[in-house]
Amino acid sequence: MNQPRTPMGREGERPEAATGAEATCPRVPRARPIVSRRRAMAFLVAAALLRPTAGEGASPHPTVAVLYFDYEGKNPDLEPLRKGLAQMLTTDVAEVEVVRVVERARIEEILAELSLTSSARFDRSNAARLGKLLGANLLVLGSFFELAGSIRIDARVVEVETGRVVKSVGVRGKAEDVLACEGALAEKLRVVLETFARDENSARRLGPGRAHTIVDAGVRTASRAPQPKVTVSALAAYGRALDALDRRDRGGARAALEDAVRASPGFLVAAGELAKLSP
C-alpha cells in the first residue's frame, strides 16, 4: 500500500519518493498562442510602415498626359492635326526616362466617360478633372495655327494638383516640314519634364513647400536623328486615321494613312501603321 507523501521537513530531510500515478508529471495548462499573435501584430505594423504614402514611397516618376492641341485656324482640313500632333508628341515624351506617359487609348476612354469628344477644347476645369481621372501629375496642353506656309505650335505644362503652369514653350517653322517643328517642341518639353522630375525628387527629400524652378541650363537632352520632311496635310491625314481607328473604322483608317504616305512618302510612322492594316 502506498505511503502518503510526506511534506518537506526540516533542513536536510527528503520526502519519500512517490510511486505509481503520483510519479507522473503534473499536467500543465496549454499556453495561449501569444507568440503567433505577437508575430501577426508585428507583421501588420511592418506593413503599415512600408505602405507607400503621398510624397513618400510613391513612384519617383511623374505621370504625364498629352492632350489634344487646340486648332486656332479656320481650315477644317487641319482640325485632325490636333490628334496627330498629340500622338507624335506622346511618342517622343515616352522616351523621357524620368516620366511615365498616359496612352492615347486611355485618354479616349476618359473623354468618353466625361462625355467629351476629341474635338473638345480643354479649359482649366475640364483639364484638371481629366488629369485626375487619368492619374496624371502633369498635363501637356497647347494650340497651333498655320498661316502663309508657316506653322506655330505652343505648349504649356500644367501641374494637375495646383493648376499651375510649370512652363510654356513654343516653336515656329515651315508647314511643309511640320515634323521638324514637332521634334523641336518635343525637345523643349523634354527639358521641362526632366527638370520638373528632378525638382520633384528634391522636394520629396527636402519636404513639402518647395517651388519648382525650371532652368534650362545643365539639363541633358537626347540628340534627335534627322527626320524626313512631313507636311501639315500628311500629319492631318494621320490624325484622321487615328480618329477612324478610335471609331473602329479600319477601312477609313487605311484610306487616311494612304493619303498621309502619298503626301509625304518619308512619313515612316504612317507607313508602319498602314502596313499593320494591310490585308
Secondary structure, DSSP 8 states (H G I E B T S, - for coil): ---------STT-------GGGGS---------HHHHHHHHHHHHHHHHHS-BTTBSS-SS-EEEE---EE-SS-GGGTTHHHHHHHHHHHHHTT-TT-EE--HHHHHHHHHHTT--TT----HHHHHHHHHHHT-SEEEEEEEEEETTEEEEEEEEEETTT--EEEEEEEEEEGGGHHHHHHHHHHHHHHHHHHHHHHHHHHHHH-TT-------TT-------------HHHHHHHHHHHHHHHTT-HHHHHHHHHHHHHH-TT-HHHHHHHHHH--
